[in-house]
Amino acid sequence: MNDPYQVIHDTTFRLLKKAVTELPSDIKEALETARNNETDETAKTQLSAILTNLEIAETGVPMCQDTGIMIFYVKVGAKFPFAGEIKEAITQACRKATKEIPIRPNAVNPIVGGNSGDNTGVKIPWINWEIVDGDSAQITAFPKGGGSENASIVGMLKPGVGLTGVKKLVVDNAFSYMGKACAPNIIGVGIGGGADIAIKIAKQQLMRPLNDKHPEPEVAKIEEELMDAINSSGIGPMGLGGKTTVLGVKVDYAMRHPASLPVGVAVQCWAARRSTAVISKDLKVTYLTHPLEGN
């Protein structure tokens, strides 16, 4: 019988390797479409450079020198028998990936200083846990770069500003960071809940496929309006002008307190690294974003 720990470890290592060297197909296709639709020569040159970079990365070299801080989203079925193996397997896979891919050590102690050297340390890798029905476990590797993270914000708005104020916050933030977050970006927006809930919701939106529209038409309309507004700015790839400043804007919400209107804005760069696999109770692995042949 397969060793559960080893299966989870090896799966996580492959997820990290794919995440840092190969964009999901929806992101790559969106970049290609943006280049083909671009009329600004500078913008077209920037997008062509990104796509050339991606071709090189697919040989096994990380697509960006910033390979992100180690974040994972794990959905564990209530009947999955190996939940206790997951945390340690993910941690050790991060250490192996740092050494063997290799990826840049990005875990720095904010109190006493110093880099752990292996992308692990206090509370890192950060694992977002969710208990779901079923007997499988879904693991998403989401190594998040620092440049785009620096453009992320939480705004605590007065409820009276309503959705107009929410939209203004998102658009104003896009204008403030311009090309500093390696546009074209993907923006996740979380509305309501509380300060921590709003930004968590916002970051979760970055894992949605670009062709995914929110099931509620009122929310889908906000996504479309924000995307059109930001792309009409002319900020463009790398902030150098052009039609495509964002590849997508994804919005979701939670019920809010009557006295507050928190809004989280999570910004992702064009290197939208994410990779997902499902491990069944009998330890069969299905790769969703980067399938193996015959998968």
Secondary structure, DSSP 4 states (H G I P E B T S, - for coil): ---HHHHHHHHHHHHHHHHHH---HHHHHHHHHHHHH---HHHHHHHHHHHHHHHHHTTTS-SSS---B-EEEEEEETT-TTGGGHHHHHHHHHHHHHHHTT-----B-TTT--B-SSS-BTTBSEEEEEEESSS-EEEEE--B-HHHHTT-EEEEE-GGGHHHHHHHHHHHHHHHHGGGG-SSEEEEEEESS-HHHHHHHHHHHTTS-TTPPPSSHHHHHHHHHHHHHHHTT---GGGS--S-SEEEEEEEE----TT-EEEEEEEE-S----EEEEE-TT--EEESSSPPTT-
